[in-house]
């Protein structure tokens, strides 16, 4: 059986020093492995998502978000994502498939709306952005659906002591026509986020990448609240 184990680990100092003194090999990953190799027993206890080790800048930002007073506990974040059109049909946008529209180029499914929502949620909690969360070229996320990223962002928010209140996302582009499927998109995204999501769309009067029909952009705003007592 495999299990995730959090740092830190705690040991009686004398026992741990005796364990290191009695184990000759250096082929152990951590204190627990040495302790077990010496014939002693490690007692696991239930973990807590907020008991995390500060290693990276994102960890520090998360810790800061947890201990910094935020007025009534509400925080706002914004996110933007832009993708150019690819050469194959089968667009994914706002969680929906548009089989007759050209796909958006990207390592994942290229869903600009979903990705913008992820960045808005993460930035509100001080947890970085989608690139820092999953990387931009990880093989396991090749072609991954937007739902994967949104649900991971929500999981990280909850681990950091926050929950979403509502999200808005606006899609910028000439195609596809969102109006006929707007309610469908809102219902789907609301289920992913676990809080109300409103979706709108606009064009750019022929200006820029979107106005020239070369791609789609999306901007999102997320309101979250602290659930840490």
Number of C-alpha atoms within 10 A of each C-alpha: 2 4 5 5 11 13 9 8 11 11 12 7 9 8 13 18 14 12 21 16 11 14 16 11 9 8 9 12 8 9 16 19 14 23 22 13 17 18 11 14 10 13 7 8 7 6 12 9 12 14 13 16 12 12 8 9 11 16 17 15 15 24 19 13 20 19 9 9 11 12 7 8 13 18 21 19 20 21 23 21 20 23 19 19 21 16 11 13 14 16 23 22 25 28 21 17 13 14 12 11 16 19 24 26 18 18 15 20 22 26 29 30 29 29 28 30 34 31 28 30 35 28 20 24 30 22 24 19 20 23 11 11 17 13 12 14 12 10 11 9 16 13 12 15 18 25 20 12 22 23 16 17 23 20 15 20 23 18 16 24 18 24 24 24 17 19 24 20 26 20 27 22 26 20 18 17 11 19 12 9 12 17 14 16 20 20 14 17 26 16 13 21 24 15 16 16 24 18 21 16 18 14 15 13 11 12 11 12 18 23 17 13 16 16 23 26 20 26 22 27 23 26 20 23 20 21 13 13 4
